[in-house]
Structures are given as structure tokens and as C-alpha cells.
């Protein structure tokens, strides 16, 4: 039983670390958006999508990348 608890704890810690990296990267990319640096933000979101650890992360990064691309279009 103790081994199972340790394994679950280890897996949870690893998952939290992966999520924390994504959240930090997303925050940094959003700061670029808020600063009006849409080209840099687009590149950051594209990198995040390419290295996403889950479908949810990839979907979020691609959605944000699309919004950046739309904002770069001269209407």
C-alpha cells in the first residue's frame, strides 16, 4: 500500500510540474499580447503547441495563436 501511495504521489508531483511550466509559459506569452507584441506572442504560442503535453494544452495554445494571427491581419 505504501508503494502505491508513493507512486501516486510521484506521478502527481510530475504532473503538477508539467502544468506549472505550461502556465508560466502561457503567462509570459499573454504578457507579450498585452504589450502589443503579437508576432512574438504568436511564435511563443506556436512553440507551446508544438511541445504540449496534453490535448488541452495544445488546443489552448493553438487557439491563442489564432487570436494573435487574427490581430496581425491588416483590415
mmJSON file of the N, C-alpha and C atoms, coordinates in Angstrom:
{"data_MODEL":{"atom_site":{
"group_PDB":["ATOM","ATOM","ATOM","ATOM","ATOM","ATOM","ATOM","ATOM","ATOM","ATOM","ATOM","ATOM","ATOM","ATOM","ATOM","ATOM","ATOM","ATOM","ATOM","ATOM","ATOM","ATOM","ATOM","ATOM","ATOM","ATOM","ATOM","ATOM","ATOM","ATOM","ATOM","ATOM","ATOM","ATOM","ATOM","ATOM","ATOM","ATOM","ATOM","ATOM","ATOM","ATOM","ATOM","ATOM","ATOM","ATOM","ATOM","ATOM","ATOM","ATOM","ATOM","ATOM","ATOM","ATOM","ATOM","ATOM","ATOM","ATOM","ATOM","ATOM","ATOM","ATOM","ATOM","ATOM","ATOM","ATOM","ATOM","ATOM","ATOM","ATOM","ATOM","ATOM","ATOM","ATOM","ATOM","ATOM","ATOM","ATOM","ATOM","ATOM","ATOM","ATOM","ATOM","ATOM","ATOM","ATOM","ATOM","ATOM","ATOM","ATOM","ATOM","ATOM","ATOM","ATOM","ATOM","ATOM","ATOM","ATOM","ATOM","ATOM","ATOM","ATOM","ATOM","ATOM","ATOM","ATOM","ATOM","ATOM","ATOM","ATOM","ATOM","ATOM","ATOM","ATOM","ATOM","ATOM","ATOM","ATOM","ATOM","ATOM","ATOM","ATOM","ATOM","ATOM","ATOM","ATOM","ATOM","ATOM","ATOM","ATOM","ATOM","ATOM","ATOM","ATOM","ATOM","ATOM","ATOM","ATOM","ATOM","ATOM","ATOM","ATOM","ATOM","ATOM","ATOM","ATOM","ATOM","ATOM","ATOM","ATOM","ATOM","ATOM","ATOM","ATOM","ATOM","ATOM","ATOM","ATOM","ATOM","ATOM","ATOM","ATOM","ATOM","ATOM","ATOM","ATOM","ATOM","ATOM","ATOM","ATOM","ATOM","ATOM","ATOM","ATOM","ATOM","ATOM","ATOM","ATOM","ATOM","ATOM","ATOM","ATOM","ATOM","ATOM","ATOM","ATOM","ATOM","ATOM","ATOM","ATOM","ATOM","ATOM","ATOM","ATOM","ATOM","ATOM","ATOM","ATOM","ATOM","ATOM","ATOM","ATOM","ATOM","ATOM","ATOM","ATOM","ATOM","ATOM","ATOM","ATOM","ATOM","ATOM","ATOM","ATOM","ATOM","ATOM","ATOM","ATOM","ATOM","ATOM","ATOM","ATOM","ATOM","ATOM","ATOM"],
"id":[1,2,3,4,5,6,7,8,9,10,11,12,13,14,15,16,17,18,19,20,21,22,23,24,25,26,27,28,29,30,31,32,33,34,35,36,37,38,39,40,41,42,43,44,45,46,47,48,49,50,51,52,53,54,55,56,57,58,59,60,61,62,63,64,65,66,67,68,69,70,71,72,73,74,75,76,77,78,79,80,81,82,83,84,85,86,87,88,89,90,91,92,93,94,95,96,97,98,99,100,101,102,103,104,105,106,107,108,109,110,111,112,113,114,115,116,117,118,119,120,121,122,123,124,125,126,127,128,129,130,131,132,133,134,135,136,137,138,139,140,141,142,143,144,145,146,147,148,149,150,151,152,153,154,155,156,157,158,159,160,161,162,163,164,165,166,167,168,169,170,171,172,173,174,175,176,177,178,179,180,181,182,183,184,185,186,187,188,189,190,191,192,193,194,195,196,197,198,199,200,201,202,203,204,205,206,207,208,209,210,211,212,213,214,215,216,217,218,219,220,221,222,223,224,225],
"type_symbol":["N","C","C","N","C","C","N","C","C","N","C","C","N","C","C","N","C","C","N","C","C","N","C","C","N","C","C","N","C","C","N","C","C","N","C","C","N","C","C","N","C","C","N","C","C","N","C","C","N","C","C","N","C","C","N","C","C","N","C","C","N","C","C","N","C","C","N","C","C","N","C","C","N","C","C","N","C","C","N","C","C","N","C","C","N","C","C","N","C","C","N","C","C","N","C","C","N","C","C","N","C","C","N","C","C","N","C","C","N","C","C","N","C","C","N","C","C","N","C","C","N","C","C","N","C","C","N","C","C","N","C","C","N","C","C","N","C","C","N","C","C","N","C","C","N","C","C","N","C","C","N","C","C","N","C","C","N","C","C","N","C","C","N","C","C","N","C","C","N","C","C","N","C","C","N","C","C","N","C","C","N","C","C","N","C","C","N","C","C","N","C","C","N","C","C","N","C","C","N","C","C","N","C","C","N","C","C","N","C","C","N","C","C","N","C","C","N","C","C","N","C","C","N","C","C"],
"label_atom_id":["N","CA","C","N","CA","C","N","CA","C","N","CA","C","N","CA","C","N","CA","C","N","CA","C","N","CA","C","N","CA","C","N","CA","C","N","CA","C","N","CA","C","N","CA","C","N","CA","C","N","CA","C","N","CA","C","N","CA","C","N","CA","C","N","CA","C","N","CA","C","N","CA","C","N","CA","C","N","CA","C","N","CA","C","N","CA","C","N","CA","C","N","CA","C","N","CA","C","N","CA","C","N","CA","C","N","CA","C","N","CA","C","N","CA","C","N","CA","C","N","CA","C","N","CA","C","N","CA","C","N","CA","C","N","CA","C","N","CA","C","N","CA","C","N","CA","C","N","CA","C","N","CA","C","N","CA","C","N","CA","C","N","CA","C","N","CA","C","N","CA","C","N","CA","C","N","CA","C","N","CA","C","N","CA","C","N","CA","C","N","CA","C","N","CA","C","N","CA","C","N","CA","C","N","CA","C","N","CA","C","N","CA","C","N","CA","C","N","CA","C","N","CA","C","N","CA","C","N","CA","C","N","CA","C","N","CA","C","N","CA","C","N","CA","C","N","CA","C","N","CA","C","N","CA","C","N","CA","C","N","CA","C"],
"label_alt_id":[null,null,null,null,null,null,null,null,null,null,null,null,null,null,null,null,null,null,null,null,null,null,null,null,null,null,null,null,null,null,null,null,null,null,null,null,null,null,null,null,null,null,null,null,null,null,null,null,null,null,null,null,null,null,null,null,null,null,null,null,null,null,null,null,null,null,null,null,null,null,null,null,null,null,null,null,null,null,null,null,null,null,null,null,null,null,null,null,null,null,null,null,null,null,null,null,null,null,null,null,null,null,null,null,null,null,null,null,null,null,null,null,null,null,null,null,null,null,null,null,null,null,null,null,null,null,null,null,null,null,null,null,null,null,null,null,null,null,null,null,null,null,null,null,null,null,null,null,null,null,null,null,null,null,null,null,null,null,null,null,null,null,null,null,null,null,null,null,null,null,null,null,null,null,null,null,null,null,null,null,null,null,null,null,null,null,null,null,null,null,null,null,null,null,null,null,null,null,null,null,null,null,null,null,null,null,null,null,null,null,null,null,null,null,null,null,null,null,null,null,null,null,null,null,null],
"label_comp_id":["UNK","UNK","UNK","UNK","UNK","UNK","UNK","UNK","UNK","UNK","UNK","UNK","UNK","UNK","UNK","UNK","UNK","UNK","UNK","UNK","UNK","UNK","UNK","UNK","UNK","UNK","UNK","UNK","UNK","UNK","UNK","UNK","UNK","UNK","UNK","UNK","UNK","UNK","UNK","UNK","UNK","UNK","UNK","UNK","UNK","UNK","UNK","UNK","UNK","UNK","UNK","UNK","UNK","UNK","UNK","UNK","UNK","UNK","UNK","UNK","UNK","UNK","UNK","UNK","UNK","UNK","UNK","UNK","UNK","UNK","UNK","UNK","UNK","UNK","UNK","UNK","UNK","UNK","UNK","UNK","UNK","UNK","UNK","UNK","UNK","UNK","UNK","UNK","UNK","UNK","UNK","UNK","UNK","UNK","UNK","UNK","UNK","UNK","UNK","UNK","UNK","UNK","UNK","UNK","UNK","UNK","UNK","UNK","UNK","UNK","UNK","UNK","UNK","UNK","UNK","UNK","UNK","UNK","UNK","UNK","UNK","UNK","UNK","UNK","UNK","UNK","UNK","UNK","UNK","UNK","UNK","UNK","UNK","UNK","UNK","UNK","UNK","UNK","UNK","UNK","UNK","UNK","UNK","UNK","UNK","UNK","UNK","UNK","UNK","UNK","UNK","UNK","UNK","UNK","UNK","UNK","UNK","UNK","UNK","UNK","UNK","UNK","UNK","UNK","UNK","UNK","UNK","UNK","UNK","UNK","UNK","UNK","UNK","UNK","UNK","UNK","UNK","UNK","UNK","UNK","UNK","UNK","UNK","UNK","UNK","UNK","UNK","UNK","UNK","UNK","UNK","UNK","UNK","UNK","UNK","UNK","UNK","UNK","UNK","UNK","UNK","UNK","UNK","UNK","UNK","UNK","UNK","UNK","UNK","UNK","UNK","UNK","UNK","UNK","UNK","UNK","UNK","UNK","UNK","UNK","UNK","UNK","UNK","UNK","UNK"],
"label_asym_id":["A","A","A","A","A","A","A","A","A","A","A","A","A","A","A","A","A","A","A","A","A","A","A","A","A","A","A","A","A","A","A","A","A","A","A","A","A","A","A","A","A","A","A","A","A","A","A","A","A","A","A","A","A","A","A","A","A","A","A","A","A","A","A","A","A","A","A","A","A","A","A","A","A","A","A","A","A","A","A","A","A","A","A","A","A","A","A","A","A","A","A","A","A","A","A","A","A","A","A","A","A","A","A","A","A","A","A","A","A","A","A","A","A","A","A","A","A","A","A","A","A","A","A","A","A","A","A","A","A","A","A","A","A","A","A","A","A","A","A","A","A","A","A","A","A","A","A","A","A","A","A","A","A","A","A","A","A","A","A","A","A","A","A","A","A","A","A","A","A","A","A","A","A","A","A","A","A","A","A","A","A","A","A","A","A","A","A","A","A","A","A","A","A","A","A","A","A","A","A","A","A","A","A","A","A","A","A","A","A","A","A","A","A","A","A","A","A","A","A","A","A","A","A","A","A"],
"label_entity_id":["1","1","1","1","1","1","1","1","1","1","1","1","1","1","1","1","1","1","1","1","1","1","1","1","1","1","1","1","1","1","1","1","1","1","1","1","1","1","1","1","1","1","1","1","1","1","1","1","1","1","1","1","1","1","1","1","1","1","1","1","1","1","1","1","1","1","1","1","1","1","1","1","1","1","1","1","1","1","1","1","1","1","1","1","1","1","1","1","1","1","1","1","1","1","1","1","1","1","1","1","1","1","1","1","1","1","1","1","1","1","1","1","1","1","1","1","1","1","1","1","1","1","1","1","1","1","1","1","1","1","1","1","1","1","1","1","1","1","1","1","1","1","1","1","1","1","1","1","1","1","1","1","1","1","1","1","1","1","1","1","1","1","1","1","1","1","1","1","1","1","1","1","1","1","1","1","1","1","1","1","1","1","1","1","1","1","1","1","1","1","1","1","1","1","1","1","1","1","1","1","1","1","1","1","1","1","1","1","1","1","1","1","1","1","1","1","1","1","1","1","1","1","1","1","1"],
"label_seq_id":[1,1,1,2,2,2,3,3,3,4,4,4,5,5,5,6,6,6,7,7,7,8,8,8,9,9,9,10,10,10,11,11,11,12,12,12,13,13,13,14,14,14,15,15,15,16,16,16,17,17,17,18,18,18,19,19,19,20,20,20,21,21,21,22,22,22,23,23,23,24,24,24,25,25,25,26,26,26,27,27,27,28,28,28,29,29,29,30,30,30,31,31,31,32,32,32,33,33,33,34,34,34,35,35,35,36,36,36,37,37,37,38,38,38,39,39,39,40,40,40,41,41,41,42,42,42,43,43,43,44,44,44,45,45,45,46,46,46,47,47,47,48,48,48,49,49,49,50,50,50,51,51,51,52,52,52,53,53,53,54,54,54,55,55,55,56,56,56,57,57,57,58,58,58,59,59,59,60,60,60,61,61,61,62,62,62,63,63,63,64,64,64,65,65,65,66,66,66,67,67,67,68,68,68,69,69,69,70,70,70,71,71,71,72,72,72,73,73,73,74,74,74,75,75,75],
"pdbx_PDB_ins_code":[null,null,null,null,null,null,null,null,null,null,null,null,null,null,null,null,null,null,null,null,null,null,null,null,null,null,null,null,null,null,null,null,null,null,null,null,null,null,null,null,null,null,null,null,null,null,null,null,null,null,null,null,null,null,null,null,null,null,null,null,null,null,null,null,null,null,null,null,null,null,null,null,null,null,null,null,null,null,null,null,null,null,null,null,null,null,null,null,null,null,null,null,null,null,null,null,null,null,null,null,null,null,null,null,null,null,null,null,null,null,null,null,null,null,null,null,null,null,null,null,null,null,null,null,null,null,null,null,null,null,null,null,null,null,null,null,null,null,null,null,null,null,null,null,null,null,null,null,null,null,null,null,null,null,null,null,null,null,null,null,null,null,null,null,null,null,null,null,null,null,null,null,null,null,null,null,null,null,null,null,null,null,null,null,null,null,null,null,null,null,null,null,null,null,null,null,null,null,null,null,null,null,null,null,null,null,null,null,null,null,null,null,null,null,null,null,null,null,null,null,null,null,null,null,null],
"Cartn_x":[0.82,0.0,0.862,1.927,2.814,3.456,3.793,4.389,3.412,2.129,1.123,0.979,0.978,0.858,2.059,3.244,4.445,4.424,3.981,3.911,2.904,1.746,0.729,1.24,1.903,2.465,3.512,4.344,5.381,4.763,3.771,3.097,2.387,1.765,1.077,2.067,3.215,4.239,4.756,4.956,5.423,4.372,3.12,2.038,1.917,2.056,1.974,3.115,4.294,5.443,5.205,4.675,4.39,3.362,2.318,1.275,1.831,2.687,3.266,4.099,4.848,5.636,4.729,3.646,2.733,2.094,1.681,1.035,2.012,3.253,4.259,4.527,4.633,4.855,3.665,2.457,1.257,1.192,1.513,1.525,2.525,3.698,4.717,4.228,3.588,3.079,1.942,1.084,-0.011,0.516,1.602,2.207,2.673,3.15,3.542,2.32,1.201,-0.038,-0.452,-0.477,-0.906,0.024,1.298,2.252,2.167,1.286,1.122,2.156,2.892,3.915,3.308,2.369,1.588,2.417,3.409,4.254,5.057,5.616,6.373,5.457,4.261,3.3,2.868,2.652,2.287,3.356,4.605,5.712,5.762,5.523,5.541,4.412,3.211,2.095,2.319,2.921,3.222,4.219,5.233,6.19,5.496,4.593,3.861,2.999,2.36,1.529,2.381,3.563,4.44,4.962,5.104,5.656,4.616,3.336,2.258,2.279,1.966,1.951,0.561,-0.458,-1.817,-2.585,-3.707,-4.558,-5.143,-5.416,-5.975,-4.959,-3.703,-2.668,-2.481,-2.457,-2.254,-3.407,-4.63,-5.806,-5.782,-5.447,-5.381,-4.308,-3.136,-2.039,-2.389,-3.01,-3.394,-4.487,-5.43,-6.488,-5.899,-4.959,-4.312,-3.469,-2.825,-2.03,-2.917,-4.086,-5.036,-5.457,-5.745,-6.123,-5.007,-3.762,-2.624,-2.52,-2.705,-2.626,-3.71,-4.91,-6.012,-5.691,-5.093,-4.786,-3.694,-2.884,-1.832,-2.353,-3.51,-4.069,-4.488,-4.057,-4.428,-5.772,-6.786,-8.123,-8.348],
"Cartn_y":[-1.199,0.0,1.26,1.236,2.389,2.666,1.594,1.77,2.453,2.066,2.684,4.171,4.493,5.892,6.691,6.121,6.811,7.009,5.987,6.089,7.158,7.141,8.146,9.545,9.689,10.986,11.471,10.561,10.916,11.339,10.586,10.94,12.282,12.537,13.81,14.969,14.776,15.822,16.118,15.084,15.279,16.003,15.615,16.261,17.729,18.031,19.417,20.242,19.654,20.357,20.665,19.715,19.925,21.025,21.004,22.02,23.384,23.434,24.701,25.322,24.518,25.044,25.644,24.964,25.458,26.77,26.815,28.032,29.207,28.974,30.04,30.499,29.557,29.909,30.685,30.262,30.947,32.372,32.531,33.872,34.781,34.248,35.043,35.425,34.493,34.788,35.802,35.697,36.653,38.061,38.158,39.474,40.098,39.258,39.763,40.295,39.572,40.022,41.368,41.467,42.712,43.876,43.565,44.604,44.958,44.283,44.567,43.883,42.952,42.225,40.922,41.058,39.917,38.912,39.379,38.441,37.551,38.149,37.369,36.424,36.89,36.047,34.872,35.137,34.074,32.991,33.398,32.436,31.654,32.326,31.657,30.628,31.001,30.064,28.889,29.137,28.044,27.062,27.585,26.703,25.905,26.569,25.88,24.759,25.001,23.968,22.784,23.074,22.004,21.137,21.709,20.948,20.625,20.738,20.495,19.053,18.884,17.56,16.93,17.699,17.156,17.851,17.243,17.835,19.169,19.283,20.533,21.662,21.388,22.409,22.79,21.796,22.071,22.897,22.535,23.266,24.713,24.924,26.28,27.1,26.525,27.252,27.598,26.662,26.943,28.001,27.961,28.981,30.372,30.47,31.761,32.198,31.241,31.566,32.109,31.538,32.013,33.449,33.741,35.105,36.095,35.688,36.551,36.769,35.696,35.809,36.719,36.615,37.487,38.944,39.195,40.572,41.179,40.341,40.845,41.192,40.688,40.94,42.401,43.026,44.417,44.442,44.972,45.021,46.363],
"Cartn_z":[0.0,0.0,0.0,0.774,0.846,-0.511,-1.234,-2.566,-3.504,-3.437,-4.29,-3.977,-2.716,-2.302,-2.796,-2.691,-3.166,-4.671,-5.398,-6.861,-7.269,-6.649,-6.966,-6.628,-5.504,-5.123,-6.105,-6.563,-7.536,-8.86,-9.313,-10.566,-10.453,-9.319,-9.118,-9.141,-8.514,-8.481,-9.884,-10.678,-12.059,-12.892,-12.734,-13.475,-13.085,-11.82,-11.366,-11.941,-12.042,-12.615,-14.09,-14.836,-16.263,-16.425,-15.611,-15.698,-15.311,-14.318,-13.879,-14.99,-15.715,-16.826,-17.892,-18.203,-19.222,-18.771,-17.534,-17.012,-17.046,-16.666,-16.686,-18.117,-19.038,-20.445,-21.01,-20.626,-21.115,-20.566,-19.311,-18.723,-19.434,-19.733,-20.433,-21.832,-22.517,-23.86,-23.801,-22.786,-22.655,-22.347,-21.629,-21.377,-22.678,-23.603,-24.927,-25.67,-25.565,-26.213,-25.641,-24.319,-23.666,-23.982,-24.292,-24.648,-26.135,-26.864,-28.284,-29.169,-28.63,-29.392,-29.917,-30.861,-31.321,-32.114,-32.868,-33.618,-32.673,-31.632,-30.648,-29.884,-29.561,-28.847,-29.721,-31.002,-31.935,-31.972,-32.032,-32.039,-30.726,-29.623,-28.311,-28.216,-28.647,-28.594,-29.542,-30.698,-31.63,-31.007,-30.322,-29.629,-28.53,-27.816,-26.749,-27.323,-28.457,-29.079,-29.531,-30.047,-30.532,-29.391,-28.214,-27.088,-26.023,-26.362,-25.403,-24.919,-23.645,-23.027,-23.055,-23.425,-23.478,-24.603,-24.961,-25.993,-25.536,-24.256,-23.713,-23.866,-23.519,-23.655,-25.119,-25.989,-27.413,-27.972,-27.6,-28.059,-27.595,-26.337,-25.794,-26.504,-26.68,-27.326,-28.767,-29.481,-30.873,-30.951,-30.025,-30.014,-29.776,-28.856,-28.597,-29.794,-30.457,-31.642,-32.757,-32.909,-33.918,-33.619,-32.362,-31.995,-32.286,-32.04,-32.361,-33.861,-34.629,-36.088,-36.623,-36.077,-36.499,-36.19,-35.044,-34.673,-35.561,-36.175,-37.07,-38.451,-38.803,-40.128,-40.243,-41.284,-41.545,-42.256,-41.594,-42.176,-42.832],
"occupancy":[1.0,1.0,1.0,1.0,1.0,1.0,1.0,1.0,1.0,1.0,1.0,1.0,1.0,1.0,1.0,1.0,1.0,1.0,1.0,1.0,1.0,1.0,1.0,1.0,1.0,1.0,1.0,1.0,1.0,1.0,1.0,1.0,1.0,1.0,1.0,1.0,1.0,1.0,1.0,1.0,1.0,1.0,1.0,1.0,1.0,1.0,1.0,1.0,1.0,1.0,1.0,1.0,1.0,1.0,1.0,1.0,1.0,1.0,1.0,1.0,1.0,1.0,1.0,1.0,1.0,1.0,1.0,1.0,1.0,1.0,1.0,1.0,1.0,1.0,1.0,1.0,1.0,1.0,1.0,1.0,1.0,1.0,1.0,1.0,1.0,1.0,1.0,1.0,1.0,1.0,1.0,1.0,1.0,1.0,1.0,1.0,1.0,1.0,1.0,1.0,1.0,1.0,1.0,1.0,1.0,1.0,1.0,1.0,1.0,1.0,1.0,1.0,1.0,1.0,1.0,1.0,1.0,1.0,1.0,1.0,1.0,1.0,1.0,1.0,1.0,1.0,1.0,1.0,1.0,1.0,1.0,1.0,1.0,1.0,1.0,1.0,1.0,1.0,1.0,1.0,1.0,1.0,1.0,1.0,1.0,1.0,1.0,1.0,1.0,1.0,1.0,1.0,1.0,1.0,1.0,1.0,1.0,1.0,1.0,1.0,1.0,1.0,1.0,1.0,1.0,1.0,1.0,1.0,1.0,1.0,1.0,1.0,1.0,1.0,1.0,1.0,1.0,1.0,1.0,1.0,1.0,1.0,1.0,1.0,1.0,1.0,1.0,1.0,1.0,1.0,1.0,1.0,1.0,1.0,1.0,1.0,1.0,1.0,1.0,1.0,1.0,1.0,1.0,1.0,1.0,1.0,1.0,1.0,1.0,1.0,1.0,1.0,1.0,1.0,1.0,1.0,1.0,1.0,1.0,1.0,1.0,1.0,1.0,1.0,1.0],
"B_iso_or_equiv":[0.0,0.0,0.0,0.0,0.0,0.0,0.0,0.0,0.0,0.0,0.0,0.0,0.0,0.0,0.0,0.0,0.0,0.0,0.0,0.0,0.0,0.0,0.0,0.0,0.0,0.0,0.0,0.0,0.0,0.0,0.0,0.0,0.0,0.0,0.0,0.0,0.0,0.0,0.0,0.0,0.0,0.0,0.0,0.0,0.0,0.0,0.0,0.0,0.0,0.0,0.0,0.0,0.0,0.0,0.0,0.0,0.0,0.0,0.0,0.0,0.0,0.0,0.0,0.0,0.0,0.0,0.0,0.0,0.0,0.0,0.0,0.0,0.0,0.0,0.0,0.0,0.0,0.0,0.0,0.0,0.0,0.0,0.0,0.0,0.0,0.0,0.0,0.0,0.0,0.0,0.0,0.0,0.0,0.0,0.0,0.0,0.0,0.0,0.0,0.0,0.0,0.0,0.0,0.0,0.0,0.0,0.0,0.0,0.0,0.0,0.0,0.0,0.0,0.0,0.0,0.0,0.0,0.0,0.0,0.0,0.0,0.0,0.0,0.0,0.0,0.0,0.0,0.0,0.0,0.0,0.0,0.0,0.0,0.0,0.0,0.0,0.0,0.0,0.0,0.0,0.0,0.0,0.0,0.0,0.0,0.0,0.0,0.0,0.0,0.0,0.0,0.0,0.0,0.0,0.0,0.0,0.0,0.0,0.0,0.0,0.0,0.0,0.0,0.0,0.0,0.0,0.0,0.0,0.0,0.0,0.0,0.0,0.0,0.0,0.0,0.0,0.0,0.0,0.0,0.0,0.0,0.0,0.0,0.0,0.0,0.0,0.0,0.0,0.0,0.0,0.0,0.0,0.0,0.0,0.0,0.0,0.0,0.0,0.0,0.0,0.0,0.0,0.0,0.0,0.0,0.0,0.0,0.0,0.0,0.0,0.0,0.0,0.0,0.0,0.0,0.0,0.0,0.0,0.0,0.0,0.0,0.0,0.0,0.0,0.0],
"pdbx_formal_charge":[null,null,null,null,null,null,null,null,null,null,null,null,null,null,null,null,null,null,null,null,null,null,null,null,null,null,null,null,null,null,null,null,null,null,null,null,null,null,null,null,null,null,null,null,null,null,null,null,null,null,null,null,null,null,null,null,null,null,null,null,null,null,null,null,null,null,null,null,null,null,null,null,null,null,null,null,null,null,null,null,null,null,null,null,null,null,null,null,null,null,null,null,null,null,null,null,null,null,null,null,null,null,null,null,null,null,null,null,null,null,null,null,null,null,null,null,null,null,null,null,null,null,null,null,null,null,null,null,null,null,null,null,null,null,null,null,null,null,null,null,null,null,null,null,null,null,null,null,null,null,null,null,null,null,null,null,null,null,null,null,null,null,null,null,null,null,null,null,null,null,null,null,null,null,null,null,null,null,null,null,null,null,null,null,null,null,null,null,null,null,null,null,null,null,null,null,null,null,null,null,null,null,null,null,null,null,null,null,null,null,null,null,null,null,null,null,null,null,null,null,null,null,null,null,null],
"auth_seq_id":[1,1,1,2,2,2,3,3,3,4,4,4,5,5,5,6,6,6,7,7,7,8,8,8,9,9,9,10,10,10,11,11,11,12,12,12,13,13,13,14,14,14,15,15,15,16,16,16,17,17,17,18,18,18,19,19,19,20,20,20,21,21,21,22,22,22,23,23,23,24,24,24,25,25,25,26,26,26,27,27,27,28,28,28,29,29,29,30,30,30,31,31,31,32,32,32,33,33,33,34,34,34,35,35,35,36,36,36,37,37,37,38,38,38,39,39,39,40,40,40,41,41,41,42,42,42,43,43,43,44,44,44,45,45,45,46,46,46,47,47,47,48,48,48,49,49,49,50,50,50,51,51,51,52,52,52,53,53,53,54,54,54,55,55,55,56,56,56,57,57,57,58,58,58,59,59,59,60,60,60,61,61,61,62,62,62,63,63,63,64,64,64,65,65,65,66,66,66,67,67,67,68,68,68,69,69,69,70,70,70,71,71,71,72,72,72,73,73,73,74,74,74,75,75,75],
"auth_comp_id":["UNK","UNK","UNK","UNK","UNK","UNK","UNK","UNK","UNK","UNK","UNK","UNK","UNK","UNK","UNK","UNK","UNK","UNK","UNK","UNK","UNK","UNK","UNK","UNK","UNK","UNK","UNK","UNK","UNK","UNK","UNK","UNK","UNK","UNK","UNK","UNK","UNK","UNK","UNK","UNK","UNK","UNK","UNK","UNK","UNK","UNK","UNK","UNK","UNK","UNK","UNK","UNK","UNK","UNK","UNK","UNK","UNK","UNK","UNK","UNK","UNK","UNK","UNK","UNK","UNK","UNK","UNK","UNK","UNK","UNK","UNK","UNK","UNK","UNK","UNK","UNK","UNK","UNK","UNK","UNK","UNK","UNK","UNK","UNK","UNK","UNK","UNK","UNK","UNK","UNK","UNK","UNK","UNK","UNK","UNK","UNK","UNK","UNK","UNK","UNK","UNK","UNK","UNK","UNK","UNK","UNK","UNK","UNK","UNK","UNK","UNK","UNK","UNK","UNK","UNK","UNK","UNK","UNK","UNK","UNK","UNK","UNK","UNK","UNK","UNK","UNK","UNK","UNK","UNK","UNK","UNK","UNK","UNK","UNK","UNK","UNK","UNK","UNK","UNK","UNK","UNK","UNK","UNK","UNK","UNK","UNK","UNK","UNK","UNK","UNK","UNK","UNK","UNK","UNK","UNK","UNK","UNK","UNK","UNK","UNK","UNK","UNK","UNK","UNK","UNK","UNK","UNK","UNK","UNK","UNK","UNK","UNK","UNK","UNK","UNK","UNK","UNK","UNK","UNK","UNK","UNK","UNK","UNK","UNK","UNK","UNK","UNK","UNK","UNK","UNK","UNK","UNK","UNK","UNK","UNK","UNK","UNK","UNK","UNK","UNK","UNK","UNK","UNK","UNK","UNK","UNK","UNK","UNK","UNK","UNK","UNK","UNK","UNK","UNK","UNK","UNK","UNK","UNK","UNK","UNK","UNK","UNK","UNK","UNK","UNK"],
"auth_asym_id":["A","A","A","A","A","A","A","A","A","A","A","A","A","A","A","A","A","A","A","A","A","A","A","A","A","A","A","A","A","A","A","A","A","A","A","A","A","A","A","A","A","A","A","A","A","A","A","A","A","A","A","A","A","A","A","A","A","A","A","A","A","A","A","A","A","A","A","A","A","A","A","A","A","A","A","A","A","A","A","A","A","A","A","A","A","A","A","A","A","A","A","A","A","A","A","A","A","A","A","A","A","A","A","A","A","A","A","A","A","A","A","A","A","A","A","A","A","A","A","A","A","A","A","A","A","A","A","A","A","A","A","A","A","A","A","A","A","A","A","A","A","A","A","A","A","A","A","A","A","A","A","A","A","A","A","A","A","A","A","A","A","A","A","A","A","A","A","A","A","A","A","A","A","A","A","A","A","A","A","A","A","A","A","A","A","A","A","A","A","A","A","A","A","A","A","A","A","A","A","A","A","A","A","A","A","A","A","A","A","A","A","A","A","A","A","A","A","A","A","A","A","A","A","A","A"],
"auth_atom_id":["N","CA","C","N","CA","C","N","CA","C","N","CA","C","N","CA","C","N","CA","C","N","CA","C","N","CA","C","N","CA","C","N","CA","C","N","CA","C","N","CA","C","N","CA","C","N","CA","C","N","CA","C","N","CA","C","N","CA","C","N","CA","C","N","CA","C","N","CA","C","N","CA","C","N","CA","C","N","CA","C","N","CA","C","N","CA","C","N","CA","C","N","CA","C","N","CA","C","N","CA","C","N","CA","C","N","CA","C","N","CA","C","N","CA","C","N","CA","C","N","CA","C","N","CA","C","N","CA","C","N","CA","C","N","CA","C","N","CA","C","N","CA","C","N","CA","C","N","CA","C","N","CA","C","N","CA","C","N","CA","C","N","CA","C","N","CA","C","N","CA","C","N","CA","C","N","CA","C","N","CA","C","N","CA","C","N","CA","C","N","CA","C","N","CA","C","N","CA","C","N","CA","C","N","CA","C","N","CA","C","N","CA","C","N","CA","C","N","CA","C","N","CA","C","N","CA","C","N","CA","C","N","CA","C","N","CA","C","N","CA","C","N","CA","C","N","CA","C","N","CA","C","N","CA","C","N","CA","C","N","CA","C"],
"pdbx_PDB_model_num":[1,1,1,1,1,1,1,1,1,1,1,1,1,1,1,1,1,1,1,1,1,1,1,1,1,1,1,1,1,1,1,1,1,1,1,1,1,1,1,1,1,1,1,1,1,1,1,1,1,1,1,1,1,1,1,1,1,1,1,1,1,1,1,1,1,1,1,1,1,1,1,1,1,1,1,1,1,1,1,1,1,1,1,1,1,1,1,1,1,1,1,1,1,1,1,1,1,1,1,1,1,1,1,1,1,1,1,1,1,1,1,1,1,1,1,1,1,1,1,1,1,1,1,1,1,1,1,1,1,1,1,1,1,1,1,1,1,1,1,1,1,1,1,1,1,1,1,1,1,1,1,1,1,1,1,1,1,1,1,1,1,1,1,1,1,1,1,1,1,1,1,1,1,1,1,1,1,1,1,1,1,1,1,1,1,1,1,1,1,1,1,1,1,1,1,1,1,1,1,1,1,1,1,1,1,1,1,1,1,1,1,1,1,1,1,1,1,1,1,1,1,1,1,1,1]
}}}
